Amino acid sequence: MALPDDIEILKALVREKDNIISMMKSQLSWTEEKLRAWELRYFGRKSEKKRDDDEKQNRLFDEAEANATGVETPVTEKIVVPAYERKKRGRKPKIDTLPVREVVYELDDQERACPCCGEARKEIGEERSSEYDLVPAHLVKIIHIRKKYGPCACQGL
């Protein structure tokens, strides 16, 4: 490409090229901004928490603070919250003032006898469960006790 010899024409060509370059730079920055917004939308965080990237955006709304002179910032006091005590897990105890009736389930002597030696097996524990029964005009707590038996000393079974 042959360039003209006139200096004014060359200056006009350089200005035209500079205008084209600045226009291309603005289009490139707009495209990069659009790409960044698209990436944040699809690959970024989904919460609305404040991020460092938002600092540019947030500065737009700080004009009043930046232009204010002689205004003191308010001093905030720290609020001390007492330690939190967790509630105990499990069932809450039921009413203890009710009359109690215990029902004991035991094996009779014949079923309690050891099959090999015939000696009575000893008691090794019990299971307890309780239920509430509504008898007309008052409430009664019934405790069911199921006796458990272990092997006898003969170790035959």
Sequence and secondary structure as in RCSB ss.txt:
>XXXX:A:sequence
MALPDDIEILKALVREKDNIISMMKSQLSWTEEKLRAWELRYFGRKSEKKRDDDEKQNRLFDEAEANATGVETPV
TEKIVVPAYERKKRGRKPKIDTLPVREVVYELDDQERACPCCGEARKEIGEERSSEYDLVPAHLVKIIHIRKKYG
PCACQGL
>XXXX:A:secstr
    S HHHHHHHHHHHHHHHHHHHHHHHHHHHHHHHHHHHHHS  S    GGGHHHHHTT HHHHH  S     
              S     SSS EEEEEE   HHHHB TTT  B  EEEEEEEEEEEEETTEEEEEEEEEEEE 
  TT   
